[in-house]
């Protein structure tokens, strides 16, 4: 027996006229004043092109026309000064119009599939448009900044007459803009105030060094005073440099400033464009980390075979010697120590291999409480040896996760071993599971808390970095592996210092409804 038939071409062709008219009406009335001001004929053309392109996506899974349309509409809307959110809303209107018609006419067995197809097509369109819009916007700003600098250099004599017009341009750019007399601030735009969390009144006539982190002030002051041009002197070339800006709440963030001498109100000043580069610095940091991990992966893969085979041979021979009754007393104890150290080397090598290779997940329905109970059973001997009290408070209503069970076991064991080291002999470990609802949806929460000595404030920012450890024995990969596994499951790890003593780690893993 065949299922219900449904044709996107037939469906969209039948409703095309009504969809386009409703879409055009809503664009005029419900999105923004910019859309309301556009000529009706332009909206007729753009909605027609978009509808036809969507039809090809839904009917044939062909994204050629929608990609072309995205490129064209990005150029049109960017040139017209549209904000990104307005065009995103315009795309969303298509979904609002189409879904009710689908609900009314789509065969019941295909309704969810058809709605999902619409959602996927629009998600792709909005994501690609947003990315394209941002890239073109950034290119526009860079070109604009270059044109602005050339214009300032060529028209210094006309600065006084065009000051009002120039001020309006400066007010609209997204980068911070300011004018300095020596180190004193004579003018700032709203973007500069937003970057620092202040008002214009709090910036004007203040020293620019007030908004520079203490460790960078001497260097920034030297640059500012060293580039100051005497009245009537020839301006020197512009220089861009990086520093840490200090915001009102005391936070210090990476910033780039383009700094050049010019004229303002008939006197020599410096014109500065300030840009937040936090994202760029983070990307560079991630890039360096990826390069380092690639190197570790290459090195580990190259050496693992060469190291493991000799280790296995040494371990096997030590085990054979350990069975020889001729070895007694200290000799037997030395053999046992050597065998234990070989096992430790094998564990370190396995940790390196696990951390260096790409994380591939085998997702199955997993009971987190059951995983925790199994891990505590595996470590029962170690808990007993240290006289450590381990208490479980598991939420019996905790929903199952779609997760890699073996990876979760590795995560839990690493957290428990870390807690054991921290708690020491006769310490206490408390393991709790619960559900927490966040903006992005429900999460299963695993909390492992110990009453050990805690983590120092100096070490806290680095505890998830690979190879960072405060222990005399250890690789520094345990918590790095915990974070890697949680991130691979679209979750995260948080650490809290417990007063008066102790540390708690919380792992948040998304629950798929």
C-alpha positions in Angstrom: 0.0 0.0 0.0 1.6 3.3 -1.1 1.6 6.4 1.1 0.0 9.7 0.4 1.3 11.7 -2.6 2.5 15.3 -2.3 4.2 17.6 -4.8 5.9 20.8 -3.8 5.8 22.1 -7.3 2.0 21.6 -7.5 1.5 23.0 -4.0 3.6 26.1 -4.4 2.3 26.8 -7.9 -1.3 26.6 -6.7 -0.7 29.0 -3.8 2.0 31.2 -5.3 -0.1 34.2 -6.0 -1.7 34.3 -2.6 1.7 33.7 -0.8 3.4 36.5 -2.7 0.6 39.0 -2.1 0.5 38.2 1.6 4.3 38.3 1.8 4.4 41.7 0.2 1.7 43.1 2.4 3.4 41.9 5.6 6.8 43.3 4.5 5.2 46.7 4.1 3.3 46.6 7.3 5.1 44.4 9.9 8.9 44.4 9.5 10.3 48.0 9.6 10.0 51.5 8.3 12.7 50.7 5.8 10.7 48.0 4.2 7.6 50.1 4.3 9.4 52.8 2.3 10.5 50.4 -0.5 8.7 50.6 -3.8 6.0 48.0 -4.2 7.5 46.8 -7.5 10.8 46.0 -5.9 9.1 43.8 -3.3 7.2 42.1 -6.0 10.4 41.2 -7.8 12.4 40.1 -4.6 9.6 38.0 -3.2 9.0 36.3 -6.6 12.6 35.4 -6.9 12.8 34.2 -3.3 9.6 32.1 -3.7 10.9 30.5 -6.9 14.3 29.7 -5.3 12.6 28.2 -2.2 10.5 26.0 -4.5 13.6 24.5 -6.0 15.0 23.8 -2.6 11.8 22.1 -1.4 11.0 20.3 -4.6 14.5 19.2 -5.8 16.8 20.0 -2.9 18.6 22.3 -5.3 20.2 25.3 -3.6 21.7 26.9 -6.7 19.0 29.6 -7.1 18.7 30.3 -3.4 22.4 30.9 -3.2 22.3 33.3 -6.1 19.3 35.1 -4.6 21.1 35.4 -1.2 24.1 37.1 -2.9 21.9 39.5 -4.8 19.6 40.4 -1.9 22.6 40.9 0.4 24.1 43.5 -2.0 20.7 45.3 -2.4 19.9 45.5 1.3 23.4 46.4 2.4 23.5 49.2 -0.2 20.1 50.5 1.1 21.4 50.5 4.7 19.1 47.7 6.0 20.1 46.1 9.4 20.7 42.4 9.4 17.6 41.7 11.7 15.2 43.3 9.2 16.1 40.9 6.4 16.1 37.9 8.8 12.5 38.9 9.7 11.6 39.1 6.1 12.7 35.5 5.5 10.8 34.4 8.6 7.5 35.8 7.1 7.7 33.2 4.4 7.5 30.5 7.1 4.6 32.2 8.9 2.6 32.3 5.7 3.5 28.8 4.4 3.1 26.7 7.5 -0.6 27.2 8.1 -1.3 26.3 4.5 0.8 23.2 4.9 -1.1 22.2 8.0 -4.4 22.6 6.2 -3.4 20.7 3.0 -0.5 18.4 3.6 -1.3 14.7 4.0 -1.1 13.9 7.7 1.7 11.3 7.3 3.8 13.9 5.5 3.0 17.0 7.6 6.0 16.8 10.0 8.3 15.9 7.1 7.1 18.8 5.0 7.3 21.3 7.9 10.9 20.0 8.7 11.8 20.6 5.0 10.5 24.2 5.2 12.4 24.7 8.5 15.7 23.3 7.1 15.5 25.3 3.9 14.9 28.5 5.9 17.5 27.7 8.5 20.0 27.3 5.7 18.9 30.5 3.9 19.0 32.7 7.1 22.3 31.3 8.2 24.0 31.7 4.8 22.5 35.2 4.4 23.7 36.3 7.9 27.2 35.0 7.2 27.3 36.6 3.8 25.9 39.9 5.1 28.4 40.1 7.9 31.4 39.4 5.6 30.2 42.0 3.1 29.6 44.5 5.9 33.1 44.0 7.3 34.5 44.5 3.8 32.5 47.6 3.5 33.7 49.0 6.8 37.4 48.2 6.0 37.0 49.9 2.6 35.2 52.8 4.3 38.0 53.2 6.9 40.7 53.3 4.2 38.7 55.8 2.2 38.2 57.9 5.3 41.9 58.1 6.1 42.7 59.1 2.5 40.0 61.7 2.6 41.3 63.1 5.9 44.8 63.4 4.5 43.6 65.1 1.3 41.2 67.5 2.8 42.7 68.7 6.1 42.3 72.3 4.9 38.5 71.8 4.6 38.1 70.1 7.9 36.5 73.1 9.7 33.9 73.6 6.9 32.9 69.9 6.7 33.1 69.2 10.4 29.3 68.8 10.9 28.9 66.4 8.0 32.0 64.4 9.0 30.7 64.2 12.6 27.5 62.5 11.4 29.5 59.9 9.5 31.7 59.2 12.5 28.6 58.8 14.7 27.3 56.0 12.5 30.4 53.8 12.2 30.6 50.7 14.4 34.2 51.2 15.5 35.1 53.6 18.3 36.3 57.0 17.1 38.0 59.7 19.2 40.1 62.8 18.8 43.1 63.3 21.1 45.0 66.4 22.1 48.2 64.9 23.4 46.6 62.3 25.7 43.4 64.4 26.4 40.1 63.2 24.8 38.5 66.0 22.8 35.8 64.0 21.0 34.3 60.5 21.1 31.6 58.8 19.2 28.9 56.5 20.7 30.7 53.3 19.6 33.7 54.3 21.7 31.5 54.9 24.7 29.7 51.5 24.2 33.1 49.7 24.0 34.0 51.1 27.4 30.6 51.2 29.1 30.6 54.9 29.7 28.8 58.1 28.6 30.4 60.8 26.5 30.5 63.1 29.5 32.6 60.5 31.3 35.1 60.5 28.5 35.5 64.1 27.3 38.5 65.9 28.7 39.7 62.7 30.4 43.1 61.2 29.8 43.0 58.4 27.2 45.3 56.5 29.5 42.4 56.2 32.0 40.8 53.7 29.5 44.1 51.7 29.1 45.0 48.7 31.3 47.7 49.5 33.8 50.3 47.1 32.2 50.0 48.9 28.8 49.9 52.6 29.9 53.6 53.3 29.7 53.8 51.9 26.2 50.6 53.7 25.0 51.8 57.0 26.5 55.1 56.7 24.8 53.5 56.1 21.4 51.0 59.0 21.9 53.6 61.5 23.0 56.3 60.3 20.6 53.9 60.8 17.6 52.6 64.2 18.5 53.4 66.7 15.7 54.3 70.3 16.3 51.9 72.9 14.9 52.7 73.4 11.3 54.8 70.2 11.1 54.3 67.5 8.5 52.0 64.6 9.7 53.8 61.3 10.1 52.4 58.0 8.8 49.6 56.3 10.6 50.4 53.4 13.0 48.1 50.7 14.3 48.9 48.9 17.5 47.2 46.7 20.0 46.6 47.2 23.7 44.2 46.2 26.5 41.4 48.6 27.0 39.9 49.0 30.5 36.1 49.2 30.8 34.1 50.8 33.5 33.7 47.6 35.4 37.4 47.0 35.4 37.5 44.3 32.7 40.5 44.5 30.3 39.9 43.4 26.7 42.1 43.2 23.6 41.8 46.3 21.4 43.4 47.7 18.2 43.8 51.4 17.6 44.7 53.1 14.4 46.5 56.3 15.4 47.4 59.2 13.1 48.2 62.9 13.5 45.8 65.4 11.8 44.0 68.7 12.4 40.9 69.3 14.5 39.5 72.8 15.1 42.6 74.4 13.5 45.1 72.6 15.9 47.2 69.5 15.7 45.5 66.5 17.1 45.4 62.8 16.7 42.5 60.9 15.1 42.0 57.4 16.4 39.8 54.5 15.4 39.4 51.9 18.2 38.3 48.4 17.4 37.4 45.5 19.7 39.5 42.5 18.6 38.4 40.0 21.3 37.0 37.6 18.7 40.1 37.8 16.5 42.3 37.1 19.5 40.2 34.2 20.5 40.3 32.8 17.0 44.1 33.1 16.9 44.3 31.4 20.3 42.0 28.6 19.0 44.1 28.3 15.9 47.3 28.0 17.9 45.7 25.4 20.1 44.6 23.4 17.0 48.1 23.6 15.6 49.5 22.3 18.9 47.0 19.5 19.1 47.7 18.5 15.5 51.4 18.4 16.4 50.6 16.3 19.5 48.5 14.0 17.4 51.2 13.6 14.8 53.9 13.0 17.5 51.7 10.6 19.5 50.8 8.6 16.4 54.4 8.4 15.4 55.8 7.3 18.8 52.9 5.2 20.2 53.9 2.1 18.3 57.6 2.5 19.0 56.9 3.0 22.7 54.1 0.5 23.3 56.0 -2.6 22.0 59.1 -2.1 24.3 56.8 -1.4 27.2 54.8 -4.5 26.6 58.0 -6.6 26.4 59.4 -5.1 29.6 56.0 -5.5 31.4 55.8 -9.2 30.3 59.3 -10.0 31.4 58.8 -8.2 34.8 55.6 -10.3 35.3 57.6 -13.5 34.5 60.4 -12.5 36.9 57.8 -11.7 39.6 56.7 -15.3 39.6 60.3 -16.5 40.2 60.5 -17.6 43.8 64.2 -16.7 43.8 63.2 -13.1 44.2 62.2 -12.2 47.7 62.1 -9.3 50.0 63.4 -6.0 48.5 64.1 -7.6 45.1 60.4 -8.7 44.8 59.3 -5.3 46.0 61.5 -3.6 43.4 60.0 -5.8 40.6 56.5 -4.8 41.8 57.4 -1.1 41.7 58.8 -1.5 38.2 55.7 -3.2 36.9 53.5 -0.6 38.5 55.5 2.2 36.8 55.2 0.4 33.5 51.4 0.4 33.9 51.5 4.1 34.7 53.5 4.8 31.5 50.9 2.8 29.5 48.1 4.8 31.1 49.9 8.1 30.2 50.4 6.9 26.6 46.7 5.9 26.4 45.6 9.4 27.7 47.8 11.0 25.0 46.2 8.9 22.3 42.7 9.5 23.6 43.3 13.3 23.7 45.1 13.7 20.4 42.8 11.7 18.2 39.5 13.3 16.9 36.5 12.7 19.1 34.2 10.3 17.4 30.9 9.5 19.3 28.9 6.4 19.2 25.6 7.8 20.4 23.1 5.5 22.1 20.4 6.0 24.7 22.3 6.2 28.0 21.3 6.2 31.7 23.7 8.7 33.3 22.9 7.4 36.8 23.8 3.8 35.8 27.1 5.1 34.3 27.9 6.8 37.6 27.1 3.7 39.7 29.3 1.6 37.4 32.2 4.0 37.7 32.0 4.2 41.5 32.1 0.4 41.6 35.2 0.3 39.4 36.9 2.7 41.8 35.6 1.0 45.0 39.0 -0.5 45.9 40.8 2.9 45.6 38.0 4.6 47.6 38.5 2.0 50.3 42.3 2.3 50.3 42.0 6.0 50.9 39.1 5.7 53.4 37.2 8.1 51.3 33.5 8.4 51.8 31.6 8.6 48.4 27.9 9.5 48.6 25.5 9.4 45.6 22.4 11.5 45.3 20.9 10.6 41.9 17.7 11.9 40.5 15.6 8.9 39.6 13.5 11.0 37.2 16.6 12.0 35.2 15.9 11.4 31.5 18.1 9.2 29.4 20.7 10.9 27.2 21.8 10.3 23.6 25.5 9.9 24.4 28.5 7.8 24.0 28.5 5.6 27.1 32.2 4.7 27.0 33.1 8.4 26.7 30.8 9.3 29.6 32.4 6.6 31.7 35.8 8.1 30.9 34.5 11.5 31.9 33.1 10.4 35.2 36.2 8.3 36.1 38.5 11.3 35.4 36.3 13.5 37.6 36.3 10.9 40.4 40.1 10.4 40.2 40.5 14.2 40.4 38.2 14.4 43.4 40.1 11.5 45.1 43.4 13.2 44.6 41.9 16.5 46.0 40.1 14.9 49.0 43.0 12.8 50.1 42.8 10.2 52.9 39.5 10.1 54.9 38.0 12.7 52.6 34.4 13.0 51.3 33.1 13.0 47.8 29.4 13.8 47.0 28.0 12.9 43.5 24.7 14.5 42.5 22.6 14.3 39.4 19.6 16.6 38.6 17.9 18.3 35.7 18.3 22.0 34.9 16.3 24.1 32.4 18.3 26.7 30.6 17.4 29.1 27.7 18.6 26.5 25.2 16.6 23.7 26.7 16.8 21.0 29.5 20.2 19.7 30.6 21.2 16.8 32.8 23.6 18.0 35.5 26.4 15.8 37.0 28.0 17.4 40.1 31.1 15.9 41.7 32.1 17.7 44.9 35.0 17.1 47.3 36.1 18.6 50.6 39.8 18.9 49.6 42.1 21.8 49.6 40.4 23.5 46.6 42.0 25.2 43.6 44.1 28.4 43.8 42.9 31.5 42.0 46.1 31.5 40.0 45.5 27.9 38.7 41.8 28.2 38.1 41.9 29.7 34.6 44.2 27.0 33.3 42.8 23.7 34.9 41.2 22.6 31.6 44.3 23.3 29.5 46.1 20.2 28.3 49.3 19.3 30.2 48.6 21.8 33.0 48.8 20.2 36.4 49.6 21.2 40.0 50.3 17.5 41.0 53.8 16.1 41.3 52.5 13.0 39.4 50.2 13.3 36.5 49.9 14.3 32.8 47.5 17.2 33.1 45.1 15.6 30.6 42.4 14.3 32.9 40.3 17.6 33.1 41.2 18.4 29.5 39.7 15.1 28.5 36.6 15.9 30.6 36.1 19.2 28.8 36.7 17.6 25.4 34.1 14.9 26.0 31.5 17.3 27.3 32.0 19.7 24.4 31.7 16.9 21.9 28.3 16.1 23.5 27.2 19.8 23.0 27.6 20.3 26.8 30.0 22.2 29.0 31.9 21.9 32.3 31.9 24.4 35.2 34.1 24.6 38.2 33.3 26.2 41.6 35.4 26.9 44.7 33.5 25.7 47.8 33.9 27.6 51.0 35.4 26.9 53.5 37.2 24.1 51.6 36.6 21.9 48.6 35.9 22.0 44.8 32.8 21.1 42.8 32.7 20.3 39.1 29.4 20.4 37.2 29.0 18.8 33.8 25.9 19.9 31.8 24.8 17.6 29.0 21.8 18.5 26.8 18.7 16.3 27.0 17.1 15.7 23.6 13.4 15.8 23.9 
